[in-house]
Amino acid sequence: MSSLAQLRNEHAELVRIVKDLEQLIAGDTPPPSLSLFEVRRKLSGTLIAHLKAEDWVLYPPLLSSPDVKIAETARQFVDEMGGLAQAFTVYVERWDALSIESDWPRYQKESRGIIDALTKRIVRENQELYPMLERIQRAA
């Protein structure tokens, strides 16, 4: 499997995990802690591994592209991703089982914000960056 195909598969897996999280946070009361922890663990692990893979596979060829538009677009994504990665880290650290239980509505709201940002990012990468990488790979 090509590295780009692997990145696309990871995006699909992240979407599946996010849907699981959406279902868990849809209720009026927190789900069992173990269920929520498992989905959060999967999301964190998959997202961190995916970001590392992108750092190795996706961004270097885009950032070093002689095509100025490709390089600039990649730089914008890198700058934006730092904010999303940091927001996700803060979110994960802030919400432990006790804080989730004590402020369920706020946890739901913050989770929806993270889900929305992550989903938008995946869509943009699929539509903008991955096709650019495909062009670079075909030209090589």
C-alpha positions in Angstrom: 0.0 0.0 0.0 1.4 3.4 -0.9 2.0 6.0 1.9 -0.7 8.2 0.5 -3.2 5.3 0.5 -2.2 4.7 4.1 -2.9 8.4 5.0 -6.3 8.1 3.4 -7.1 5.0 5.3 -6.1 6.7 8.5 -8.5 9.6 7.7 -11.3 7.1 7.2 -10.4 5.5 10.6 -10.4 8.9 12.3 -13.8 9.6 10.8 -15.1 6.3 12.2 -13.7 7.0 15.6 -15.2 10.5 15.6 -18.6 9.1 14.8 -18.3 6.7 17.7 -17.4 9.7 20.0 -20.4 11.7 18.6 -22.7 8.8 19.5 -21.3 8.6 23.0 -21.7 12.3 23.7 -25.2 12.6 22.3 -26.9 11.6 25.5 -28.1 13.7 28.3 -25.8 11.9 30.8 -22.3 10.6 30.4 -21.9 7.1 29.1 -19.9 4.5 31.1 -16.4 5.9 31.7 -14.8 2.8 30.2 -16.7 3.2 26.9 -15.8 6.8 26.6 -12.2 6.2 27.6 -11.7 3.5 25.0 -13.0 5.8 22.2 -10.9 8.7 23.4 -7.8 6.4 23.6 -8.4 5.3 20.0 -8.9 8.8 18.8 -5.7 10.1 20.5 -3.6 7.2 19.4 -4.8 7.2 15.8 -4.5 11.0 15.5 -1.0 11.2 17.0 0.2 8.4 14.7 -1.4 10.0 11.7 0.1 13.4 12.4 3.5 11.9 12.7 3.0 10.0 9.4 2.0 13.3 7.7 5.1 15.0 9.1 7.2 12.3 7.4 5.2 11.5 4.2 3.0 14.5 3.3 4.6 17.7 4.3 8.3 17.4 3.2 7.6 16.9 -0.5 4.9 19.6 -0.4 6.9 22.2 1.4 9.9 21.6 -0.8 7.9 21.7 -4.0 9.2 24.1 -6.7 5.6 25.0 -7.3 5.1 28.1 -5.1 1.4 27.6 -4.7 1.9 24.0 -3.4 4.6 25.1 -1.0 2.5 28.0 0.3 -0.6 25.9 0.7 1.4 23.3 2.7 2.9 26.0 4.9 -0.6 27.3 5.7 -1.8 23.8 6.6 1.3 23.3 8.9 0.6 26.6 10.6 -3.1 25.8 11.1 -2.4 22.2 12.2 -0.3 23.4 15.1 -3.3 25.1 16.5 -5.5 22.1 16.1 -2.9 19.7 17.6 -2.5 22.1 20.6 -6.2 22.4 21.1 -6.6 18.6 21.0 -3.9 18.2 23.6 -5.5 20.7 25.9 -8.8 19.1 25.4 -7.5 15.6 26.3 -5.6 16.9 29.3 -8.5 18.9 30.6 -11.1 16.2 30.5 -10.6 13.2 32.8 -13.4 11.0 34.1 -14.1 13.2 37.1 -14.3 16.5 35.1 -16.4 14.9 32.4 -18.9 13.6 35.1 -19.0 16.9 36.9 -19.5 19.1 33.7 -21.1 16.9 31.1 -22.7 19.7 29.0 -19.4 21.6 28.7 -17.6 18.4 27.8 -20.1 17.7 25.1 -19.7 21.3 23.7 -15.9 21.1 23.7 -16.0 17.6 22.2 -18.2 18.9 19.4 -15.8 21.7 18.8 -12.9 19.3 18.5 -14.9 17.0 16.3 -15.9 19.8 14.0 -12.3 21.1 13.7 -10.9 17.7 13.0 -13.5 16.8 10.5 -13.0 20.0 8.6 -9.3 19.4 8.6 -9.7 15.9 7.2 -12.0 17.2 4.4 -9.6 20.0 3.5 -6.6 17.6 3.4 -8.4 15.1 1.3 -9.6 17.8 -1.2 -6.5 20.0 -1.3 -3.2 18.5 0.0 -3.6 14.8 -1.0 -4.3 15.7 -4.7 -1.2 17.9 -4.6 0.9 15.1 -3.3 -0.5 12.8 -6.0 0.6 15.3 -8.6 4.1 15.5 -7.2 4.4 11.7 -7.0 3.2 11.3 -10.6 5.7 13.9 -11.8 8.6 12.1 -10.1 
